[in-house]
């Protein structure tokens, strides 16, 4: 299974409540940062790159100042992730 497929499956799993946000957070980041550079630069990786970047700005309770800098909480992240997933109709290759 390719790393991109694994990342897409992790996204689907957290959206389907098959894994916790904490498990997703730990596993997704580790897997993403292990991608070879040429894969990270590929068009198929653009979505998972956006997911990873947005994930880096999640806090349990962002302050007003943090929110001005783009920080969001977990529920906002999950809503964003669901919307992006559905909009892009991303589905892992089986």
mmCIF file as gemmi writes it, N, C-alpha and C atoms, coordinates in Angstrom:
data_model
loop_
_atom_site.group_PDB
_atom_site.id
_atom_site.type_symbol
_atom_site.label_atom_id
_atom_site.label_alt_id
_atom_site.label_comp_id
_atom_site.label_asym_id
_atom_site.label_entity_id
_atom_site.label_seq_id
_atom_site.pdbx_PDB_ins_code
_atom_site.Cartn_x
_atom_site.Cartn_y
_atom_site.Cartn_z
_atom_site.occupancy
_atom_site.B_iso_or_equiv
_atom_site.pdbx_formal_charge
_atom_site.auth_seq_id
_atom_site.auth_asym_id
_atom_site.pdbx_PDB_model_num
ATOM 1 N N . UNK Axp A 1 ? 0.844 -1.17 0 1 0 ? 1 A 1
ATOM 2 C CA . UNK Axp A 1 ? 0 0 0 1 0 ? 1 A 1
ATOM 3 C C . UNK Axp A 1 ? 0.891 1.236 0 1 0 ? 1 A 1
ATOM 4 N N . UNK Axp A 2 ? 0.559 2.187 -0.844 1 0 ? 2 A 1
ATOM 5 C CA . UNK Axp A 2 ? 1.365 3.407 -0.899 1 0 ? 2 A 1
ATOM 6 C C . UNK Axp A 2 ? 1.106 4.259 0.34 1 0 ? 2 A 1
ATOM 7 N N . UNK Axp A 3 ? 2.066 5.125 0.643 1 0 ? 3 A 1
ATOM 8 C CA . UNK Axp A 3 ? 1.91 6.021 1.786 1 0 ? 3 A 1
ATOM 9 C C . UNK Axp A 3 ? 0.728 6.96 1.6 1 0 ? 3 A 1
ATOM 10 N N . UNK Axp A 4 ? 0.501 7.416 0.366 1 0 ? 4 A 1
ATOM 11 C CA . UNK Axp A 4 ? -0.643 8.303 0.123 1 0 ? 4 A 1
ATOM 12 C C . UNK Axp A 4 ? -1.958 7.571 0.365 1 0 ? 4 A 1
ATOM 13 N N . UNK Axp A 5 ? -2.027 6.321 -0.032 1 0 ? 5 A 1
ATOM 14 C CA . UNK Axp A 5 ? -3.222 5.517 0.226 1 0 ? 5 A 1
ATOM 15 C C . UNK Axp A 5 ? -3.418 5.353 1.724 1 0 ? 5 A 1
ATOM 16 N N . UNK Axp A 6 ? -2.343 5.102 2.444 1 0 ? 6 A 1
ATOM 17 C CA . UNK Axp A 6 ? -2.426 4.957 3.89 1 0 ? 6 A 1
ATOM 18 C C . UNK Axp A 6 ? -2.919 6.255 4.528 1 0 ? 6 A 1
ATOM 19 N N . UNK Axp A 7 ? -2.426 7.391 4.07 1 0 ? 7 A 1
ATOM 20 C CA . UNK Axp A 7 ? -2.864 8.679 4.606 1 0 ? 7 A 1
ATOM 21 C C . UNK Axp A 7 ? -4.351 8.919 4.32 1 0 ? 7 A 1
ATOM 22 N N . UNK Axp A 8 ? -4.784 8.596 3.123 1 0 ? 8 A 1
ATOM 23 C CA . UNK Axp A 8 ? -6.204 8.739 2.784 1 0 ? 8 A 1
ATOM 24 C C . UNK Axp A 8 ? -7.062 7.822 3.643 1 0 ? 8 A 1
ATOM 25 N N . UNK Axp A 9 ? -6.575 6.63 3.914 1 0 ? 9 A 1
ATOM 26 C CA . UNK Axp A 9 ? -7.319 5.713 4.783 1 0 ? 9 A 1
ATOM 27 C C . UNK Axp A 9 ? -7.399 6.24 6.211 1 0 ? 9 A 1
ATOM 28 N N . UNK Axp A 10 ? -6.338 6.872 6.68 1 0 ? 10 A 1
ATOM 29 C CA . UNK Axp A 10 ? -6.37 7.477 8.019 1 0 ? 10 A 1
ATOM 30 C C . UNK Axp A 10 ? -7.411 8.591 8.076 1 0 ? 10 A 1
ATOM 31 N N . UNK Axp A 11 ? -7.475 9.395 7.033 1 0 ? 11 A 1
ATOM 32 C CA . UNK Axp A 11 ? -8.482 10.461 6.979 1 0 ? 11 A 1
ATOM 33 C C . UNK Axp A 11 ? -9.874 9.858 7.04 1 0 ? 11 A 1
ATOM 34 N N . UNK Axp A 12 ? -10.12 8.849 6.23 1 0 ? 12 A 1
ATOM 35 C CA . UNK Axp A 12 ? -11.434 8.201 6.227 1 0 ? 12 A 1
ATOM 36 C C . UNK Axp A 12 ? -11.742 7.601 7.596 1 0 ? 12 A 1
ATOM 37 N N . UNK Axp A 13 ? -10.758 6.99 8.219 1 0 ? 13 A 1
ATOM 38 C CA . UNK Axp A 13 ? -10.963 6.357 9.53 1 0 ? 13 A 1
ATOM 39 C C . UNK Axp A 13 ? -11.326 7.377 10.605 1 0 ? 13 A 1
ATOM 40 N N . UNK Axp A 14 ? -10.655 8.517 10.633 1 0 ? 14 A 1
ATOM 41 C CA . UNK Axp A 14 ? -10.988 9.515 11.654 1 0 ? 14 A 1
ATOM 42 C C . UNK Axp A 14 ? -12.349 10.143 11.362 1 0 ? 14 A 1
ATOM 43 N N . UNK Axp A 15 ? -12.688 10.33 10.103 1 0 ? 15 A 1
ATOM 44 C CA . UNK Axp A 15 ? -13.995 10.874 9.759 1 0 ? 15 A 1
ATOM 45 C C . UNK Axp A 15 ? -15.123 9.903 10.093 1 0 ? 15 A 1
ATOM 46 N N . UNK Axp A 16 ? -14.826 8.608 10.006 1 0 ? 16 A 1
ATOM 47 C CA . UNK Axp A 16 ? -15.82 7.572 10.32 1 0 ? 16 A 1
ATOM 48 C C . UNK Axp A 16 ? -15.8 7.169 11.796 1 0 ? 16 A 1
ATOM 49 N N . UNK Axp A 17 ? -15.019 7.887 12.61 1 0 ? 17 A 1
ATOM 50 C CA . UNK Axp A 17 ? -14.883 7.598 14.04 1 0 ? 17 A 1
ATOM 51 C C . UNK Axp A 17 ? -14.347 6.199 14.321 1 0 ? 17 A 1
ATOM 52 N N . UNK Axp A 18 ? -13.553 5.678 13.4 1 0 ? 18 A 1
ATOM 53 C CA . UNK Axp A 18 ? -12.915 4.375 13.612 1 0 ? 18 A 1
ATOM 54 C C . UNK Axp A 18 ? -11.641 4.52 14.44 1 0 ? 18 A 1
ATOM 55 N N . UNK Axp A 19 ? -11.046 5.713 14.411 1 0 ? 19 A 1
ATOM 56 C CA . UNK Axp A 19 ? -9.88 6.017 15.238 1 0 ? 19 A 1
ATOM 57 C C . UNK Axp A 19 ? -10.108 7.376 15.879 1 0 ? 19 A 1
ATOM 58 N N . UNK Axp A 20 ? -9.434 7.61 16.983 1 0 ? 20 A 1
ATOM 59 C CA . UNK Axp A 20 ? -9.576 8.894 17.68 1 0 ? 20 A 1
ATOM 60 C C . UNK Axp A 20 ? -8.778 9.981 16.966 1 0 ? 20 A 1
ATOM 61 N N . UNK Axp A 21 ? -9.109 11.219 17.282 1 0 ? 21 A 1
ATOM 62 C CA . UNK Axp A 21 ? -8.338 12.329 16.733 1 0 ? 21 A 1
ATOM 63 C C . UNK Axp A 21 ? -6.885 12.226 17.17 1 0 ? 21 A 1
ATOM 64 N N . UNK Axp A 22 ? -6.641 11.859 18.434 1 0 ? 22 A 1
ATOM 65 C CA . UNK Axp A 22 ? -5.266 11.74 18.93 1 0 ? 22 A 1
ATOM 66 C C . UNK Axp A 22 ? -4.474 10.695 18.15 1 0 ? 22 A 1
ATOM 67 N N . UNK Axp A 23 ? -5.097 9.543 17.872 1 0 ? 23 A 1
ATOM 68 C CA . UNK Axp A 23 ? -4.424 8.507 17.077 1 0 ? 23 A 1
ATOM 69 C C . UNK Axp A 23 ? -4.16 9.001 15.656 1 0 ? 23 A 1
ATOM 70 N N . UNK Axp A 24 ? -5.151 9.669 15.085 1 0 ? 24 A 1
ATOM 71 C CA . UNK Axp A 24 ? -4.985 10.257 13.76 1 0 ? 24 A 1
ATOM 72 C C . UNK Axp A 24 ? -3.833 11.257 13.759 1 0 ? 24 A 1
ATOM 73 N N . UNK Axp A 25 ? -3.829 12.132 14.747 1 0 ? 25 A 1
ATOM 74 C CA . UNK Axp A 25 ? -2.825 13.18 14.837 1 0 ? 25 A 1
ATOM 75 C C . UNK Axp A 25 ? -1.414 12.595 14.893 1 0 ? 25 A 1
ATOM 76 N N . UNK Axp A 26 ? -1.214 11.607 15.734 1 0 ? 26 A 1
ATOM 77 C CA . UNK Axp A 26 ? 0.111 10.976 15.854 1 0 ? 26 A 1
ATOM 78 C C . UNK Axp A 26 ? 0.505 10.238 14.582 1 0 ? 26 A 1
ATOM 79 N N . UNK Axp A 27 ? -0.38 9.428 14.068 1 0 ? 27 A 1
ATOM 80 C CA . UNK Axp A 27 ? -0.063 8.573 12.929 1 0 ? 27 A 1
ATOM 81 C C . UNK Axp A 27 ? 0.051 9.362 11.633 1 0 ? 27 A 1
ATOM 82 N N . UNK Axp A 28 ? -0.865 10.306 11.411 1 0 ? 28 A 1
ATOM 83 C CA . UNK Axp A 28 ? -0.868 11.06 10.165 1 0 ? 28 A 1
ATOM 84 C C . UNK Axp A 28 ? 0.426 11.853 10.007 1 0 ? 28 A 1
ATOM 85 N N . UNK Axp A 29 ? 0.792 12.589 11.03 1 0 ? 29 A 1
ATOM 86 C CA . UNK Axp A 29 ? 2.007 13.404 10.943 1 0 ? 29 A 1
ATOM 87 C C . UNK Axp A 29 ? 3.246 12.569 10.706 1 0 ? 29 A 1
ATOM 88 N N . UNK Axp A 30 ? 3.369 11.485 11.437 1 0 ? 30 A 1
ATOM 89 C CA . UNK Axp A 30 ? 4.537 10.617 11.284 1 0 ? 30 A 1
ATOM 90 C C . UNK Axp A 30 ? 4.607 10.065 9.862 1 0 ? 30 A 1
ATOM 91 N N . UNK Axp A 31 ? 3.495 9.57 9.355 1 0 ? 31 A 1
ATOM 92 C CA . UNK Axp A 31 ? 3.465 8.99 8.004 1 0 ? 31 A 1
ATOM 93 C C . UNK Axp A 31 ? 3.721 10.054 6.945 1 0 ? 31 A 1
ATOM 94 N N . UNK Axp A 32 ? 3.1 11.216 7.105 1 0 ? 32 A 1
ATOM 95 C CA . UNK Axp A 32 ? 3.271 12.285 6.127 1 0 ? 32 A 1
ATOM 96 C C . UNK Axp A 32 ? 4.728 12.712 6.015 1 0 ? 32 A 1
ATOM 97 N N . UNK Axp A 33 ? 5.376 12.92 7.134 1 0 ? 33 A 1
ATOM 98 C CA . UNK Axp A 33 ? 6.751 13.414 7.101 1 0 ? 33 A 1
ATOM 99 C C . UNK Axp A 33 ? 7.757 12.353 6.668 1 0 ? 33 A 1
ATOM 100 N N . UNK Axp A 34 ? 7.31 11.128 6.517 1 0 ? 34 A 1
ATOM 101 C CA . UNK Axp A 34 ? 8.164 10.068 5.991 1 0 ? 34 A 1
ATOM 102 C C . UNK Axp A 34 ? 8.034 9.923 4.469 1 0 ? 34 A 1
ATOM 103 N N . UNK Axp A 35 ? 7.124 10.688 3.859 1 0 ? 35 A 1
ATOM 104 C CA . UNK Axp A 35 ? 6.962 10.609 2.4 1 0 ? 35 A 1
ATOM 105 C C . UNK Axp A 35 ? 8.235 11.061 1.705 1 0 ? 35 A 1
ATOM 106 N N . UNK Axp A 36 ? 8.613 10.373 0.633 1 0 ? 36 A 1
ATOM 107 C CA . UNK Axp A 36 ? 9.743 10.856 -0.157 1 0 ? 36 A 1
ATOM 108 C C . UNK Axp A 36 ? 9.42 12.23 -0.751 1 0 ? 36 A 1
ATOM 109 N N . UNK Axp A 37 ? 10.438 13.04 -0.941 1 0 ? 37 A 1
ATOM 110 C CA . UNK Axp A 37 ? 10.25 14.403 -1.434 1 0 ? 37 A 1
ATOM 111 C C . UNK Axp A 37 ? 9.505 14.422 -2.771 1 0 ? 37 A 1
ATOM 112 N N . UNK Axp A 38 ? 9.831 13.516 -3.68 1 0 ? 38 A 1
ATOM 113 C CA . UNK Axp A 38 ? 9.153 13.524 -4.981 1 0 ? 38 A 1
ATOM 114 C C . UNK Axp A 38 ? 7.664 13.218 -4.838 1 0 ? 38 A 1
ATOM 115 N N . UNK Axp A 39 ? 7.28 12.411 -3.865 1 0 ? 39 A 1
ATOM 116 C CA . UNK Axp A 39 ? 5.861 12.121 -3.634 1 0 ? 39 A 1
ATOM 117 C C . UNK Axp A 39 ? 5.189 13.355 -3.025 1 0 ? 39 A 1
ATOM 118 N N . UNK Axp A 40 ? 5.856 14.014 -2.086 1 0 ? 40 A 1
ATOM 119 C CA . UNK Axp A 40 ? 5.293 15.214 -1.451 1 0 ? 40 A 1
ATOM 120 C C . UNK Axp A 40 ? 4.996 16.307 -2.484 1 0 ? 40 A 1
ATOM 121 N N . UNK Axp A 41 ? 5.769 16.361 -3.508 1 0 ? 41 A 1
ATOM 122 C CA . UNK Axp A 41 ? 5.615 17.401 -4.535 1 0 ? 41 A 1
ATOM 123 C C . UNK Axp A 41 ? 4.612 17.02 -5.619 1 0 ? 41 A 1
ATOM 124 N N . UNK Axp A 42 ? 4.068 15.813 -5.55 1 0 ? 42 A 1
ATOM 125 C CA . UNK Axp A 42 ? 3.156 15.345 -6.594 1 0 ? 42 A 1
ATOM 126 C C . UNK Axp A 42 ? 1.759 15.925 -6.399 1 0 ? 42 A 1
ATOM 127 N N . UNK Axp A 43 ? 1.007 15.973 -7.464 1 0 ? 43 A 1
ATOM 128 C CA . UNK Axp A 43 ? -0.369 16.478 -7.407 1 0 ? 43 A 1
ATOM 129 C C . UNK Axp A 43 ? -1.233 15.646 -6.458 1 0 ? 43 A 1
ATOM 130 N N . UNK Axp A 44 ? -1.145 14.325 -6.474 1 0 ? 44 A 1
ATOM 131 C CA . UNK Axp A 44 ? -1.96 13.547 -5.53 1 0 ? 44 A 1
ATOM 132 C C . UNK Axp A 44 ? -1.659 13.861 -4.061 1 0 ? 44 A 1
ATOM 133 N N . UNK Axp A 45 ? -0.489 14.37 -3.769 1 0 ? 45 A 1
ATOM 134 C CA . UNK Axp A 45 ? -0.124 14.683 -2.389 1 0 ? 45 A 1
ATOM 135 C C . UNK Axp A 45 ? -0.618 16.057 -1.946 1 0 ? 45 A 1
ATOM 136 N N . UNK Axp A 46 ? -1.144 16.856 -2.856 1 0 ? 46 A 1
ATOM 137 C CA . UNK Axp A 46 ? -1.568 18.219 -2.51 1 0 ? 46 A 1
ATOM 138 C C . UNK Axp A 46 ? -2.628 18.218 -1.41 1 0 ? 46 A 1
ATOM 139 N N . UNK Axp A 47 ? -3.577 17.307 -1.501 1 0 ? 47 A 1
ATOM 140 C CA . UNK Axp A 47 ? -4.634 17.253 -0.497 1 0 ? 47 A 1
ATOM 141 C C . UNK Axp A 47 ? -4.079 16.865 0.867 1 0 ? 47 A 1
ATOM 142 N N . UNK Axp A 48 ? -3.282 15.803 0.93 1 0 ? 48 A 1
ATOM 143 C CA . UNK Axp A 48 ? -2.748 15.385 2.23 1 0 ? 48 A 1
ATOM 144 C C . UNK Axp A 48 ? -1.798 16.439 2.789 1 0 ? 48 A 1
ATOM 145 N N . UNK Axp A 49 ? -1.133 17.179 1.93 1 0 ? 49 A 1
ATOM 146 C CA . UNK Axp A 49 ? -0.29 18.286 2.396 1 0 ? 49 A 1
ATOM 147 C C . UNK Axp A 49 ? -1.14 19.37 3.055 1 0 ? 49 A 1
ATOM 148 N N . UNK Axp A 50 ? -2.276 19.69 2.452 1 0 ? 50 A 1
ATOM 149 C CA . UNK Axp A 50 ? -3.186 20.684 3.03 1 0 ? 50 A 1
ATOM 150 C C . UNK Axp A 50 ? -3.737 20.193 4.368 1 0 ? 50 A 1
ATOM 151 N N . UNK Axp A 51 ? -4.049 18.908 4.446 1 0 ? 51 A 1
ATOM 152 C CA . UNK Axp A 51 ? -4.553 18.317 5.684 1 0 ? 51 A 1
ATOM 153 C C . UNK Axp A 51 ? -3.496 18.42 6.778 1 0 ? 51 A 1
ATOM 154 N N . UNK Axp A 52 ? -2.261 18.127 6.433 1 0 ? 52 A 1
ATOM 155 C CA . UNK Axp A 52 ? -1.174 18.175 7.406 1 0 ? 52 A 1
ATOM 156 C C . UNK Axp A 52 ? -0.911 19.611 7.852 1 0 ? 52 A 1
ATOM 157 N N . UNK Axp A 53 ? -0.893 20.529 6.921 1 0 ? 53 A 1
ATOM 158 C CA . UNK Axp A 53 ? -0.631 21.929 7.271 1 0 ? 53 A 1
ATOM 159 C C . UNK Axp A 53 ? -1.718 22.473 8.196 1 0 ? 53 A 1
ATOM 160 N N . UNK Axp A 54 ? -2.966 22.196 7.876 1 0 ? 54 A 1
ATOM 161 C CA . UNK Axp A 54 ? -4.075 22.671 8.708 1 0 ? 54 A 1
ATOM 162 C C . UNK Axp A 54 ? -4.001 22.04 10.1 1 0 ? 54 A 1
ATOM 163 N N . UNK Axp A 55 ? -3.611 20.768 10.161 1 0 ? 55 A 1
ATOM 164 C CA . UNK Axp A 55 ? -3.5 20.033 11.42 1 0 ? 55 A 1
ATOM 165 C C . UNK Axp A 55 ? -2.486 20.683 12.357 1 0 ? 55 A 1
ATOM 166 N N . UNK Axp A 56 ? -1.491 21.316 11.791 1 0 ? 56 A 1
ATOM 167 C CA . UNK Axp A 56 ? -0.454 21.954 12.596 1 0 ? 56 A 1
ATOM 168 C C . UNK Axp A 56 ? -0.953 23.2 13.319 1 0 ? 56 A 1
ATOM 169 N N . UNK Axp A 57 ? -2.144 23.673 12.978 1 0 ? 57 A 1
ATOM 170 C CA . UNK Axp A 57 ? -2.724 24.86 13.605 1 0 ? 57 A 1
ATOM 171 C C . UNK Axp A 57 ? -3.982 24.528 14.397 1 0 ? 57 A 1
ATOM 172 N N . UNK Axp A 58 ? -3.97 23.361 15.035 1 0 ? 58 A 1
ATOM 173 C CA . UNK Axp A 58 ? -5.087 22.93 15.876 1 0 ? 58 A 1
ATOM 174 C C . UNK Axp A 58 ? -4.645 23.001 17.332 1 0 ? 58 A 1
ATOM 175 N N . UNK Axp A 59 ? -5.478 23.636 18.14 1 0 ? 59 A 1
ATOM 176 C CA . UNK Axp A 59 ? -5.231 23.716 19.587 1 0 ? 59 A 1
ATOM 177 C C . UNK Axp A 59 ? -6.517 23.316 20.309 1 0 ? 59 A 1
ATOM 178 N N . UNK Axp A 60 ? -6.37 22.83 21.527 1 0 ? 60 A 1
ATOM 179 C CA . UNK Axp A 60 ? -7.558 22.444 22.292 1 0 ? 60 A 1
ATOM 180 C C . UNK Axp A 60 ? -8.503 23.625 22.477 1 0 ? 60 A 1
ATOM 181 N N . UNK Axp A 61 ? -7.969 24.742 22.908 1 0 ? 61 A 1
ATOM 182 C CA . UNK Axp A 61 ? -8.765 25.95 23.107 1 0 ? 61 A 1
ATOM 183 C C . UNK Axp A 61 ? -7.951 27.167 22.657 1 0 ? 61 A 1
ATOM 184 N N . UNK Axp A 62 ? -7.937 27.428 21.346 1 0 ? 62 A 1
ATOM 185 C CA . UNK Axp A 62 ? -7.132 28.562 20.877 1 0 ? 62 A 1
ATOM 186 C C . UNK Axp A 62 ? -7.625 29.886 21.459 1 0 ? 62 A 1
ATOM 187 N N . UNK Axp A 63 ? -6.675 30.713 21.831 1 0 ? 63 A 1
ATOM 188 C CA . UNK Axp A 63 ? -7.015 32.045 22.353 1 0 ? 63 A 1
ATOM 189 C C . UNK Axp A 63 ? -7.474 32.931 21.192 1 0 ? 63 A 1
ATOM 190 N N . UNK Axp A 64 ? -8.01 34.066 21.526 1 0 ? 64 A 1
ATOM 191 C CA . UNK Axp A 64 ? -8.421 35.024 20.489 1 0 ? 64 A 1
ATOM 192 C C . UNK Axp A 64 ? -7.219 35.426 19.639 1 0 ? 64 A 1
ATOM 193 N N . UNK Axp A 65 ? -6.084 35.622 20.281 1 0 ? 65 A 1
ATOM 194 C CA . UNK Axp A 65 ? -4.87 35.995 19.545 1 0 ? 65 A 1
ATOM 195 C C . UNK Axp A 65 ? -4.44 34.859 18.616 1 0 ? 65 A 1
ATOM 196 N N . UNK Axp A 66 ? -4.52 33.623 19.092 1 0 ? 66 A 1
ATOM 197 C CA . UNK Axp A 66 ? -4.165 32.483 18.241 1 0 ? 66 A 1
ATOM 198 C C . UNK Axp A 66 ? -5.125 32.373 17.064 1 0 ? 66 A 1
ATOM 199 N N . UNK Axp A 67 ? -6.392 32.601 17.333 1 0 ? 67 A 1
ATOM 200 C CA . UNK Axp A 67 ? -7.382 32.54 16.242 1 0 ? 67 A 1
ATOM 201 C C . UNK Axp A 67 ? -7.083 33.58 15.16 1 0 ? 67 A 1
ATOM 202 N N . UNK Axp A 68 ? -6.602 34.744 15.557 1 0 ? 68 A 1
ATOM 203 C CA . UNK Axp A 68 ? -6.219 35.759 14.574 1 0 ? 68 A 1
ATOM 204 C C . UNK Axp A 68 ? -5.07 35.269 13.696 1 0 ? 68 A 1
ATOM 205 N N . UNK Axp A 69 ? -4.266 34.364 14.233 1 0 ? 69 A 1
ATOM 206 C CA . UNK Axp A 69 ? -3.153 33.778 13.479 1 0 ? 69 A 1
ATOM 207 C C . UNK Axp A 69 ? -3.546 32.505 12.743 1 0 ? 69 A 1
ATOM 208 N N . UNK Axp A 70 ? -4.837 32.15 12.769 1 0 ? 70 A 1
ATOM 209 C CA . UNK Axp A 70 ? -5.314 31.006 12.001 1 0 ? 70 A 1
ATOM 210 C C . UNK Axp A 70 ? -5.503 29.713 12.768 1 0 ? 70 A 1
ATOM 211 N N . UNK Axp A 71 ? -5.316 29.742 14.086 1 0 ? 71 A 1
ATOM 212 C CA . UNK Axp A 71 ? -5.505 28.537 14.883 1 0 ? 71 A 1
ATOM 213 C C . UNK Axp A 71 ? -6.986 28.212 14.995 1 0 ? 71 A 1
ATOM 214 N N . UNK Axp A 72 ? -7.3 26.91 15.036 1 0 ? 72 A 1
ATOM 215 C CA . UNK Axp A 72 ? -8.671 26.426 15.186 1 0 ? 72 A 1
ATOM 216 C C . UNK Axp A 72 ? -8.685 25.311 16.227 1 0 ? 72 A 1
ATOM 217 N N . UNK Axp A 73 ? -9.886 24.931 16.676 1 0 ? 73 A 1
ATOM 218 C CA . UNK Axp A 73 ? -9.969 23.813 17.612 1 0 ? 73 A 1
ATOM 219 C C . UNK Axp A 73 ? -10.27 22.521 16.847 1 0 ? 73 A 1
ATOM 220 N N . UNK Axp A 74 ? -10.275 21.418 17.569 1 0 ? 74 A 1
ATOM 221 C CA . UNK Axp A 74 ? -10.453 20.105 16.924 1 0 ? 74 A 1
ATOM 222 C C . UNK Axp A 74 ? -11.768 19.99 16.166 1 0 ? 74 A 1
ATOM 223 N N . UNK Axp A 75 ? -12.85 20.473 16.767 1 0 ? 75 A 1
ATOM 224 C CA . UNK Axp A 75 ? -14.143 20.338 16.091 1 0 ? 75 A 1
ATOM 225 C C . UNK Axp A 75 ? -14.166 21.142 14.787 1 0 ? 75 A 1
ATOM 226 N N . UNK Axp A 76 ? -13.534 22.294 14.783 1 0 ? 76 A 1
ATOM 227 C CA . UNK Axp A 76 ? -13.457 23.091 13.56 1 0 ? 76 A 1
ATOM 228 C C . UNK Axp A 76 ? -12.589 22.386 12.514 1 0 ? 76 A 1
ATOM 229 N N . UNK Axp A 77 ? -11.512 21.773 12.974 1 0 ? 77 A 1
ATOM 230 C CA . UNK Axp A 77 ? -10.643 21.032 12.063 1 0 ? 77 A 1
ATOM 231 C C . UNK Axp A 77 ? -11.398 19.86 11.441 1 0 ? 77 A 1
ATOM 232 N N . UNK Axp A 78 ? -12.118 19.133 12.278 1 0 ? 78 A 1
ATOM 233 C CA . UNK Axp A 78 ? -12.854 17.978 11.76 1 0 ? 78 A 1
ATOM 234 C C . UNK Axp A 78 ? -13.936 18.408 10.771 1 0 ? 78 A 1
ATOM 235 N N . UNK Axp A 79 ? -14.599 19.526 11.036 1 0 ? 79 A 1
ATOM 236 C CA . UNK Axp A 79 ? -15.598 20.043 10.099 1 0 ? 79 A 1
ATOM 237 C C . UNK Axp A 79 ? -14.933 20.435 8.78 1 0 ? 79 A 1
ATOM 238 N N . UNK Axp A 80 ? -13.785 21.097 8.868 1 0 ? 80 A 1
ATOM 239 C CA . UNK Axp A 80 ? -13.041 21.473 7.666 1 0 ? 80 A 1
ATOM 240 C C . UNK Axp A 80 ? -12.609 20.224 6.893 1 0 ? 80 A 1
ATOM 241 N N . UNK Axp A 81 ? -12.097 19.236 7.62 1 0 ? 81 A 1
ATOM 242 C CA . UNK Axp A 81 ? -11.629 18.011 6.976 1 0 ? 81 A 1
ATOM 243 C C . UNK Axp A 81 ? -12.774 17.298 6.264 1 0 ? 81 A 1
ATOM 244 N N . UNK Axp A 82 ? -13.916 17.194 6.916 1 0 ? 82 A 1
ATOM 245 C CA . UNK Axp A 82 ? -15.089 16.546 6.302 1 0 ? 82 A 1
ATOM 246 C C . UNK Axp A 82 ? -15.499 17.281 5.037 1 0 ? 82 A 1
ATOM 247 N N . UNK Axp A 83 ? -15.553 18.605 5.109 1 0 ? 83 A 1
ATOM 248 C CA . UNK Axp A 83 ? -15.957 19.4 3.954 1 0 ? 83 A 1
ATOM 249 C C . UNK Axp A 83 ? -14.979 19.219 2.788 1 0 ? 83 A 1
ATOM 250 N N . UNK Axp A 84 ? -13.7 19.289 3.091 1 0 ? 84 A 1
ATOM 251 C CA . UNK Axp A 84 ? -12.689 19.12 2.042 1 0 ? 84 A 1
ATOM 252 C C . UNK Axp A 84 ? -12.71 17.715 1.464 1 0 ? 84 A 1
ATOM 253 N N . UNK Axp A 85 ? -12.851 16.727 2.33 1 0 ? 85 A 1
ATOM 254 C CA . UNK Axp A 85 ? -12.898 15.327 1.886 1 0 ? 85 A 1
ATOM 255 C C . UNK Axp A 85 ? -14.075 15.125 0.941 1 0 ? 85 A 1
ATOM 256 N N . UNK Axp A 86 ? -15.242 15.598 1.35 1 0 ? 86 A 1
ATOM 257 C CA . UNK Axp A 86 ? -16.439 15.441 0.524 1 0 ? 86 A 1
ATOM 258 C C . UNK Axp A 86 ? -16.339 16.258 -0.761 1 0 ? 86 A 1
ATOM 259 N N . UNK Axp A 87 ? -15.81 17.467 -0.65 1 0 ? 87 A 1
ATOM 260 C CA . UNK Axp A 87 ? -15.696 18.331 -1.835 1 0 ? 87 A 1
ATOM 261 C C . UNK Axp A 87 ? -14.771 17.732 -2.881 1 0 ? 87 A 1
ATOM 262 N N . UNK Axp A 88 ? -13.696 17.174 -2.417 1 0 ? 88 A 1
ATOM 263 C CA . UNK Axp A 88 ? -12.723 16.601 -3.341 1 0 ? 88 A 1
ATOM 264 C C . UNK Axp A 88 ? -13.076 15.179 -3.752 1 0 ? 88 A 1
ATOM 265 N N . UNK Axp A 89 ? -14.054 14.621 -3.055 1 0 ? 89 A 1
ATOM 266 C CA . UNK Axp A 89 ? -14.471 13.244 -3.295 1 0 ? 89 A 1
ATOM 267 C C . UNK Axp A 89 ? -13.26 12.311 -3.323 1 0 ? 89 A 1
ATOM 268 N N . UNK Axp A 90 ? -12.397 12.532 -2.349 1 0 ? 90 A 1
ATOM 269 C CA . UNK Axp A 90 ? -11.201 11.703 -2.212 1 0 ? 90 A 1
ATOM 270 C C . UNK Axp A 90 ? -11.626 10.361 -1.641 1 0 ? 90 A 1
ATOM 271 N N . UNK Axp A 91 ? -11.195 9.329 -2.256 1 0 ? 91 A 1
ATOM 272 C CA . UNK Axp A 91 ? -11.466 7.981 -1.763 1 0 ? 91 A 1
ATOM 273 C C . UNK Axp A 91 ? -10.188 7.184 -1.908 1 0 ? 91 A 1
ATOM 274 N N . UNK Axp A 92 ? -9.823 6.442 -0.883 1 0 ? 92 A 1
ATOM 275 C CA . UNK Axp A 92 ? -8.597 5.647 -0.989 1 0 ? 92 A 1
ATOM 276 C C . UNK Axp A 92 ? -8.739 4.539 -2.021 1 0 ? 92 A 1
ATOM 277 N N . UNK Axp A 93 ? -7.647 4.291 -2.705 1 0 ? 93 A 1
ATOM 278 C CA . UNK Axp A 93 ? -7.615 3.171 -3.64 1 0 ? 93 A 1
ATOM 279 C C . UNK Axp A 93 ? -7.558 1.886 -2.827 1 0 ? 93 A 1
ATOM 280 N N . UNK Axp A 94 ? -8.413 0.962 -3.157 1 0 ? 94 A 1
ATOM 281 C CA . UNK Axp A 94 ? -8.442 -0.309 -2.417 1 0 ? 94 A 1
ATOM 282 C C . UNK Axp A 94 ? -7.727 -1.401 -3.168 1 0 ? 94 A 1
